[in-house]
Amino acid sequence: MPKVVKPLKDTEILNAKPREKDYTVFDGDGLLIVIQPNNKKIWRFKYSHPVTRKARLMTLGKYPEVTLKTARDLRAKYRQMLAEGIDPIEAIAVEKEKKSITFTFESVARQWFAMYGKLKKCNEDTLQRDLRKFENYLFPLIGYIRIDKLTTNIIEQALQTLQDQNGLTETAKKLKGKVTAILAWAVTKQWITFNPAREVSREVIRDWEVKHMAALPLEQLPDLLKRIENYTGKPMTRLAMKLALHLFIRSSELRMARWSEIDFDNKLWTIPATRKKVEGVKFSDRGAKMKAIHLVPLSDQAIELLKEVQQYSGMSDHIFPKENDPTGFLSETTITQALQRMGYDTQEEQSLHGFRTLACSSLTESGLYNPDAVERQMSHKEKNKIRGSYTWRAQFLAERKEMMVFWSNYLQCCYDGFISPLDFARQNKPKNDHESTVSELLNLLKAKYPQLEDDAA
């Protein structure tokens, strides 16, 4: 039978005399007072953690500053919290943490970005780009609001403002997802009790169409080729555009390229996963976007273009160095402005990235190539993870080599007038004579890049 504890009276506490050592007097239901040798009397509350069931002891304050009634009120409050599964010590620590930090949405969001960056769940460039969107669009609207005061209605109004005033529907949708993640993290930190972003109405984010990078209809390809050929600006800009069209690699893969990546003898460009960083040059360490080695077979036309480029930059490590600064690189703005000077609206008609669209659509329309081989040459990531686990080892090198020759020949033909990729394919079906070189090419690559061997293991 459990011992019955008789509730304390004020007179008993006042008359409790100090001893040589601490001793305890109990009031019941976990409330006790410790009498110390110096006659200090300290209220404490003893309980079991609601999850681990481990014994815990918390200090409530000194008597008589904390009266018997106040101590009992605190006990009742904390017993109610325990009944709801909340540990009082942890709850008080959270409240102190709230007061010790700047508890605004901006401050919490920045903490989340710092935490997410340490987890390395996405690359640093992407993380910084997302943070800049918050800095440009959301922080000015709701960054100053404490997150425990942030409501669903406030978030909805901010997202509507982005769409109404700035036309940023796609951005609003992406920001909503990030806000939800940030506030979910705040819930786990016990800074807030629920996530108001989860209740944002779907109707707040208007329907939007995916906006693809601008690319001309294939029928206008001959005119594009002539405009590039007749471009009167700097020769290196013209050559960069021509090479980008023939190889349809991404902008940074082209602009940050080094001569050491080119194998003229084997007609192969090997774009590494990352490149050596050039001090003071932003993004200079960017390699292949998918963070894996990307192989680009080189057609005869591409080889000739590279040799022409070599006459201008062969003395530099960089294929497209910045003008008057061999340590830098050609900027994307330079190529975009060149397209604009040629008469193209780079938002609606033709962009640099749109060269990839022209190549992909043409190769697909030709009907000659395995879609997986086209995707490999585009350096696209397999969206179906299960399927990707079976196809990731397939390099399709023979087919890709043939594909790049076909594409360069097609561009050369279109300079004189348009022909559909399908008709060109019927008239100029490539001979399948590259298989014998694949094993030799793979061995060469594995000798140069041992990690390829490791990946295949």
N, C-alpha and C positions, 0 to 999 in steps of 0.2 A: 504493500500500500504506500503510494507516494506521500512524502512528508508535506503536511499542510503548513504553508507559510502565512504567518499573521501579518497583515499590512502594517506598515510603519506609521508612527505618529510623529509630528514635528518635534514634540518634547523628547522623544526617544533619540532622535537624530542630534538635537541640541545637547543632550546629556551624555551622548556617547563619548567616552574618554579615550585619548590616544594610548597605544601600547608600544612595546618595543619594536613590533613589526606591524605591517599592514594587516588589517582584518576586515572582514566583509559582513555587512548587515543586509538582509534581503527583504524586498518589498513584495516579491512574487511576480510571476509572468515575465521573468528575465530581468526585472529592474533590481538593481543593487547599488549600495553605496559603500565605497572603500574609505575606511578611517585610517589615515596615515600617522606615523609617529610625530609629525610636526603639527598635528591636529587639523590638517586639511582634509576635507570631506568631498570625495569625487563621485559623481553619479556615473554609473555605467549600465549598459544594456547588453545582455548576453542572449544570443540566439543561434539558430542553425541556418547556414546558407540555403536558400530555397532550391538550389540545384544540386550542389555538391554535398549538402548536409553537414559540412564541416562546421565546428563551433567557431563563432566569431564574437568579438567583444568590442563594443564601441563606447567612447566617452561622450557623456551628455553635457558635462560642465561641473563647476564647483558649487557646492552648497555653502551659503544660502543664496548666492546669486541666482542659481537655478533652484527654484523652490520645489517642494515635494509635489505640489499640484502640477507645475510645469514639467517635471520629470515624468510624471504619470501621463500627461498629455502627449509627450514625445513617445513614450512607450506605446501608447494606443495608436499613434500615427505610424510608427515603424512596424507594429504588428499587422496593421492593415496593409502596408506595403508588402510584407512577407506573404500575406494571404494572396496577394496579386502576383506573386512570383518575382518581386523586386527586392534586391538586396539593398538595405538602407545605406551601408557604407559606400557601395558602388554608386548609388544615386547621388549622394552628397559629393563624391569625387567628380561626377559628371557636371554637377552644378558649379563647382569650383572651376572646372576646366572651361565652362562656358564664359565665366567672368574673366578668366586669365587670357583668353584669346579675343581677337576682334571677331565677333560672332556674326559678321555680315555674310551675305551670300557670296560676295566676291572673295572674301578671305577663305571661306570654306571651299569654294571652287578651286582656288589656287592651291590649297592643301591637297585636294583630290588629284589635280594634275601632277603635282610633285610626287604623290604616292603612286599614281598610275605609271609615271615615267620610270620609277625605280623597279616596278614589276616587269618592265620591258615587254608589254603586251602589244605595243605598236612602235614603229620607228620614231625617232625624235623629231624628224621633220613634220610628220603628220600631227604629232602631239602639239608642237608649237603652232602649227597652222590652226588647229582647233582652238587653242588658247587665244590666238589673235582674234578669232571670230567672237569669242566671249568679250574680249576687251573692246572690240569695235561696236558690237551690237547689243549684248545683254547687260554688261556691267553698267553702262550709262543709264539703263532703264531700271534695273532692280539690284544692282551690285551693292547698294548702300543699305538694303533692308536686312534686318536680322533674320536668319533662316527660320527661327521659331515663330516669326511673324509673317513668313511667306505663305500665301494662300494659293489655292488653285486658281482663283479669279485673277490674282496679280500676275501669275505666270501666263495665263491665257491672254490677258491684255497686252503683255510684253510681246508675245508671239504674233498677235494680231497687228501690233504697231509695226513690227518688222515687215509684215506682208503689205499692209496698207500704205506705209510711207516709203518703203524701200523696194517693194516688190520681191522680197527675199523669201519666197515660199519654200524652196528647197532647203535653204539655209535654216529657216525656222524649224523645219521638220527635223533636221540633223541636231540642231541645238536642243530641241525638246528631248530627244533621246539622251543627250549628254546631261541635261539638267536632271532627268529622272535618275540616271546613274549616280550623280553627285549627291542627290538627296537621299537615295537608297543607302549610300555609304554613311551619310550623316545619321540615319536611323540606326545603323549597326554600331555607331559610336555613341548612341543614346543621347545625341544632341537634340534630336527631335523624336517624337513618338510615332509619326506617320509621314508618308511621302506624298505631298500635295500634287506633285507633277504626274503621279499615276492617274489622277482623276481628271486630267486635262481632256476635254472633249475632242474626239476625232474630227469633229466638224470645224474646230478652230484652225486646223491645218488644211488649207484648201487643196483640192486635187491639183497635181502638177505633173507635167510630162518630163520625162528624162530628156535633158538637152544634150544632144551629141555634139562632138566637136565638128565645126563647120568643114564640109567637104563638098566639092563640086560634083555634079552628075558626071558619070564617066564620059558622056558625049562631049564634054568640054575639056577633056584631057589634052587634046592637041593644042588648044589655045593656051593652056597653062604651061605646057612644055615650051612653047615659043616665047611666052612672056619671061620665063626663067632664063632661057637661052639668050634673050635680047636684053636682059637686065643690065643697066648701065652703072649700077652702083659698084661697090668694092668687089673685086674678083672672088675673095674668100667667102663673102656672103652668098654669091651666086653658086659657088661650088658646094657650099654647105647645103643649100636648098636642093641642088641636083643629087647630092649623095643621100640626103634624107629621103628623097623620093625613091631612089633606087633600092635603098636598104630598109626603109620604113621602120627604123629603130626609134626609140623615144628621144625627145629633145635632149635631156641631160645625158643620155647614153652617147649621143653624138657629140655634144658640145664639150663634155668633160673627157673626151677620149685621148689616149696616149698612143704614140707611135709603136710602143712596145707591144701593143695588143694586136697589131696587124702582122699576119704571116703571109707575105706576098707569094712565097714558093708554093704553099698549099692552098692559096686563095681562101683564107679564113680569117675572120675577125673574131677574137675571143673577148667578150665583154665580161670582166670579172664581177663577182658579187659586190665587192667594194673596191674603191681605188685609194691610192695613197693621198692623204689629205695635204692640200697645199695651204700653208699657214696664211691666214688672213683672207682666204677665198672661200666664201660661203658655199656649202654643198659640194665642194670639190672632191669629196670622198664618195660621191654617188656613183654606183656602178649599175648593174642590171637591176631593174625595179623590183623583180621578184626575189632579190637577195640570193640568187643562184647564178652560176656561170651561164651566160647566154652565147650561143654560137651563131655566127652570121656568115654563111658561105658567100663568097664574093664572085660576082659575075665578071666577065672581061671588061664590061663597061664601068663597073665599080672600081676595078683595079686601075683603069686608066684615069678615073677621076681622082683617086687617091694619089697617084703619081703626079698629077697636076697640082694637087694641094701641096705635095711634098716640095715642089719648087718654091713655095711661099713659106712653109713652116718646117721644112725638114731639119733645120738647125735647132728647133725647139723640141722638148719632150712632148709637147701638146700638139695634137693634130690641128685644132682650131684655137690658137692662142688669141688673147685679147690684143687688139691693135695697140702698138707702142708699149705693151706690157707682156712679155713672153711668159710670165708666171701666172697670168690670168687666163680666162677663157672667153670665147665668143658668148655673148648674152642672147637669151631667147628673144628679148625685145628687138635686137638687131634684125633677126629673121622675120619677126612679126611685122616690123616697120617696112621691111623690104617687100613683103607681100602686099602691104597697104599701098606702097608707092607703085606697085604693079597694077593697082586698081581693084584689089580685092577687099571686101569687108571681111575681116578675120573672125568676126563673131557670127556672121550669117552665111558667108560664101566659102572661103577657104582658109584654114588655119594650118600651122605647121603640123600639129597632131593629126589633122585631117588627111595628111599624106598616107598615114597608116590605114585609114578608112578606104582610100582609093585602092591600095594594094590588096587589102583583105577581101573587099568586095569583088575585085577582078579575079583573084586567084580562086575564090569560091565559085564565081560564075563560070570560070573556064571548065569546071567539071573534071579536071585532071587530077586533083590532089585530095588525099585523105584529109578530112576536116581536122583531125588531130595533128597532122603535120603542119597545117596552116596555123593552128593555134600555138603550136610549139614555136614556129618562126615569129609569130606575133608576140611571143613571150607572155602569153596569157596564163593566168592561174586557173587550174581546173576547179570549177565551182562545185562539182559533185565530188565530195571528198572520198566516197566509197570507190567511185570509178577512177578517181585520181590515184588511189592507192595501187591500182593495177597498171595504170598507163604511164606513171611518172618516169619509168626507166626507158621508155621508148623514145629514142632521139630522132628517128625518121631522117637521119642525116642525108642518105642518098636522095630521098625525095625532096628534102629541103634544098639541097644543092641544085637539083634540077629546077625546082620552083623559082629560085632566085635568078637563074639563067633565063627562064621563061619570062619572068616579070621585066627584066631589063630589056629583053628582045621586044616585048610587047610595047614598052615605053618608046623604044627606038622606032617601031613601026608606026605608032600613033602620032609621032612628030609630023608625018606626012599626011595624016588624015585619020579619022576615027574608024576603028573596027572593033566590034564587040569582042570581049575576052573569049567567048565561046567560039566565034568564027575564027579568031586567030588560032585558037587551040586546034581546031579541026584542020586548019591549013598548015600548022607548024607543030604538030604533036612531037614533043621531045623524045629522043631515043633514050631508052632506059639502060644507060651504059655506065652508071656510076656505082653499082653495087660492089664491084670488085675493089673500089677504093675505100669503102667504109671502114673495114677492119684496120687498114693501115692508118686512116685518119683518127680513129678512136685510140689506137695505140700511141699515136703522136700526142694527142690531147692528154692521155693519162700520164704520159711521161712528163709533160709540162705542168699538169695540174693533178697531183696525186689524190686530191680530195674526190675527184670523180670516181676513182677506184674505191675509195672508202664509202661513197654514197651507194655504190652498186653492191656492196658487200651485204 
